[in-house]
Amino acid sequence: MKIMTLGFVALLRETPIRCALMISGGVSFSVGNHNVRAELLQVEEELGRLEEQISSLLQRQEELESVRQALQSQLEEQGPASSSSSSSQGVLALTKQELECYDRPDFPWSDEAQRHLVDTFRLREFRPLQLRAVNLTMSSKDLFLVMPTGRGKSLCYQLPALCSTGFTLVVSPLVSLMEDQMMFLRSLEIPAALLNASSSKEHAKTVMVAMTDAKSPFRLIYVTPEKIAKSKLLMSRLDKAYKAQLLRRVAVDEVHCCSQWGHDFRPDYKLLGILKRQFPLVPLLGLTATATSSVLLDCEKILNVTRPVTLTASFNRTNLYYEVRCKDSDSEVFLNHIADLIQQKYHQQSGIVYVFSQKDAECVSEQLQQRHIEAHPYHAHMDPQDKTRVHRRWTEGRVQVVVATVAFGMGIDKSNVRFVIHHTISKSIENYYQESGRAGRDDQPADCIVFYGFADIFRISTMVVMETMGQQKLLQMVDYCHRVDRCRRSLMAVHFGEVWEEQDCGRMCDVCRGRKEELSEVDITEHAQQVVQILELAVSQDERLTPLKLLEAWSGKGPAKHRKGTASTTLRRREAEGVLVRMLLQGYLREDFSFTPYTTHFYLRLGRKAPLLKSASHRLSMSMRPEGATAVTSPSGGDQEKRAESKSKGPSFEDGPKTKKAKTRETQ
Ligand SMILES: Nc1ncnc2c1ncn2[C@H]1C[C@H](O)[C@@H](COP(=O)(O)OP(=O)(O)OP(=O)(O)O)O1
């Protein structure tokens, strides 16, 4: 941020336009006899240049961040500090050496913990940070554990519960999540209980009595935050249990729900501070898959924990292969493509196909069934019993593919999912990370493939139009799909405040696997100028164009008035779409919406940077991979897979007679 501000001030000083900043903070333009349009163009040009400089400064900032991380880890090798173990207030709870002691297997409880890991949880070994977290909480330290979804946070309180007397109180935000956990614990024969608003009086009484009974079988008691906030009886039982030293640990799942800054704020989580106030000697373990340091700091205050140890696991899922494919506009061809993929590459393997809507879930699953794939739909409007049935049959391996909306999310914990295919892009990178992250929970290789289609951008855009930042987040997802010059992982990492270098990817994305020398930077200025002309014509006619109408006019089709005196393109459809997306991402185009009682319409309009294209010196380019140049394959890809692949690569200006013409024109 600092860099941006300084850069901005310096650039303002250089700005040649005559504008006087008024002391009141307003801006007065000394326009005089100048043509307003010319001056506006100059301002726009200057803004465009500024934006480019800001973007290169941001890139530099990113590079410096990565150098800083490298230097910090060098220091950590030599010295005592560790950023991932500090309390979120920046005061180190434990030094690096002290923390490393918690990886040792010689604590008094270590043998028992190892035995439970293997015999009770049927796992071979701890995943990174699990052992450390177990030892820290067993040593009565307050702990915040930030770990990506599916990495095994639950084990970090469930296993200690088995190695301790008394019980662990688990606060969880969703009854369905608690029920899943209960089912899981039951399958491992671990006695646990659940208290929520719909618990029967009899059941609640049994659980409350058990809290103060040293011989009670329950090792874990799950409650909703509402129950703690509203039930005096529960608090009095917990008080008694505390005094009898039977309340041994408190685990707050989804701890980010405490903070208003977190994305899932739950008002009742704000009241959980009472737990540490009433039971100061009981260690608290806060778990989350998504929390920035400011959110954690807020949680620390709300929960009344002082200087907890914070363990942060990397969000990089190294066993997942990320890939983007272009979606064929012919739905039959596209469906065949998905079906071929599932039949040839994931034969008898379990997977999920994420779709945009309930209708898509039903249609796509039906079409896959027609192609002899055992696929079933899953969406929010299904009967709960049907949902449970589909989920169960899929978990047991009797259904190969679930074709689902995002309703198929929380509580989905099948370990051997070998592929997650996105039939439509997600609405944000964070969403994509979560959804695709349901693959490969067993740490074995798995593929995450997203099919990227031009029209889908606008379908989703109208859906997220009301969400704060909805549009920006969607465009980041589009950027993730559109780019062919940057490692998919590195684009994702930014969203988790991490820096993953290409070596962290290990050639586990299509970009890193493709050959860099095949990429070409194509000048698309003239194409972009043609688009601007068409939109200017529309403005002069007081019309707005949808993306499809714009493409139509640009291809010399549709109503003549939309293309009067403008040039039509010789680009192929996919190439033309690529140019529009690039223009949208770069601010040469912008979105516009209109609302009717029944639907939301989406239009493309001239963006802030569009006037720059009037200047002869201004160029716009786009990185491209020639079609069919690289047969990228994911870990288990075969020959057939390569053939399917070459059909679906991104936009190209380089092959076929049509595009050669376009290329010649570009360089004129
Ligand atoms: N050490 C381990 N080795 C292999 N599998 C493990 C290990 N620890 C946990 N798992 C498995 C058990 C579950 O099937 C899966 C996810 O664990 P879970 O505790 O539900 O994740 P989580 O709590 O981090 O995810 P979420 O954020 O979705 O709740 O990982």
The ligand as an ORCA input file, in Angstrom:
! r2SCAN-3c Opt
* xyz 0 1
  N      -2.979    -37.711      9.285
  C      -3.899    -37.983      8.377
  N      -3.638    -38.842      7.362
  C      -4.580    -39.141      6.431
  N      -5.822    -38.640      6.436
  C      -6.128    -37.777      7.424
  C      -5.203    -37.399      8.433
  N      -5.818    -36.537      9.261
  C      -7.066    -36.370      8.800
  N      -7.244    -37.103      7.704
  C      -8.456    -37.186      6.886
  C      -9.682    -37.474      7.714
  C     -10.750    -36.832      6.910
  O     -11.236    -37.774      5.974
  C     -10.070    -35.740      6.094
  C     -10.450    -34.351      6.499
  O     -10.313    -34.189      7.869
  P     -11.132    -33.063      8.652
  O     -10.648    -33.066     10.044
  O     -12.577    -33.213      8.418
  O     -10.627    -31.787      7.872
  P     -10.844    -30.308      8.278
  O     -11.553    -30.215      9.591
  O      -9.532    -29.649      8.156
  O     -11.764    -29.846      7.081
  P     -12.971    -28.817      7.079
  O     -12.359    -27.456      7.057
  O     -13.680    -29.183      5.812
  O     -13.785    -29.073      8.319
  O      -8.687    -35.933      6.262
*
